Amino acid sequence: MKNVLILANGKMAKHFVQWIGKSRIDTNEYYITCLGGKKECVVPMTDNIHFIDADPTSYLRVKNIIEERQFTTIFVIMSERKEAEYAYRNVRMVTPKNFVVFVTKWDDLTIDDDNLTIVDVNELLAGSLYEKLPNVPIIAKNIGLGKGEIMEVLVPFGSSFAYRHVGAISHRKWKIVAIYRKEKQIFVNNTTQIFPHDRLIIIGNPLVLEEIYKRVNLRQGVFPEPFGKNLYLILSMEQKKEDTLSQINEAIFLSNRLSKSKLFIRLINILDIDSIKEIRKFETDNIQLLINYREDEIFQDIDFDISQYEIGLFLLENRCFCKKIYNQYITSLKRPVYIFGRESLFSIKEALIVMSNEAEMESLSTSVFDFSDSLGLKLNLCDYNPEGDFEEQNKIIEHYESLSRLYNFTINIKRKRVNPIRELLTHESVLHIAPLSENTKKFSFINLFSTTFSNYLMSIKKHPQLLIPVES
């Protein structure tokens, strides 16, 4: 048993004593000075709380109390400043080394005492109010290091984390350990689904958790947000003139359908000045032409454009994207990529996404709904499995159906026991949406031995493709 002495008066002290009365910790013995006895401090009846009818500003009374038994900690919680200072001095005259907790609401109070902890009521109140502000994380101050390695995060409506499964987003540097939902605590596992208004308890590296907090609170806007705002067409002048004009018109169409987006056209592989003059006719307030005259500086130009123009979506032809140097560079930028197909976007009425692994599918889902909704495309979620093992994808379907209700947007679930590549080639007038990862590269004969769908993705040139970066 550890003895705790509480020199107290006032409403704050009364609330503190009531908290002690509710505590299930029965290994402490509490001795509380309370003028008028326990009638003045209404608390539940417990055997480990003892009231002493004594004035803590009286040195003799404090001396008798402290000398009667050994106290581990002494609290001074007084409503008046002079009374609090008298009580503290009485304690120090009797026991210079005891650990003391002194509660203050007076800003100019300074006490030099290595065995003293000052609890500033105004600071506590300000900190509590600060945590009620929007976009401010709640961290555990008195647990662990108290530096933000334990954090509570509210999932707002429209968050990219909403309707996703815990197993699809947790990482080795941080974990979701519990969810509070409708006043109930839920211990999570990989199959637990996150809903709007859930409060997540997450642990991990404080710097990592700060970024996670921002991502949870980053609401999905109209595509290409949250990757950026504007469209960026990389246009090679080496191709046929009709292909060049077709890609420009398709890019303008896409820019118009994605509201609040501007189009920036970066010309590369310039062959003659006349072709530049013809393309300049497309320039408006929302369409700007950028020219690269030196191929060895193209990536420096793109880096500058990204930082200057809030680029959120790249547009380019399949042949350009499949070049190793372009593929590696653009994939590393972690932004969506639109690949032109032999079919034009003008005539397309449906979008199609072939199921891959759960983490990838949940990561790109909100962007898929945003994009499909903006272009008025029907959305097909396709489970093409040669083995016919469809149960593995049930959690993905649950996630997309939840978002479907949220967006009030109908999706069609298609399940077939077929080879996904062959089945895709039978489709007409569809936009193919897929995750963008390091495996999304030019097809080679080495891929014939691979079972990873993304290794075959770029071999399909028939349909236009929207590649959305996914979390690794």
PyMOL commands that set and color helices and strands:
alter all, ss='L'
color gray80, all
select helices_A, chain A and resi 10-22+37-40+59-68+81-94+121-130+166-168+206-217+241-257+273-280+295-309+318-322+324-332+345-347+358-375+391-407+420-426+445-449+453-459
alter helices_A, ss='H'
color red, helices_A
select strands_A, chain A and resi 2-8+28-33+49-52+73-77+99-104+116-120+138-139+150-154+174-181+184-187+199-204+230-236+263-268+287-291+311-317+337-340+350-354+378-384+411-416+430-436+465-469
alter strands_A, ss='S'
color yellow, strands_A
deselect
rebuild
show_as cartoon
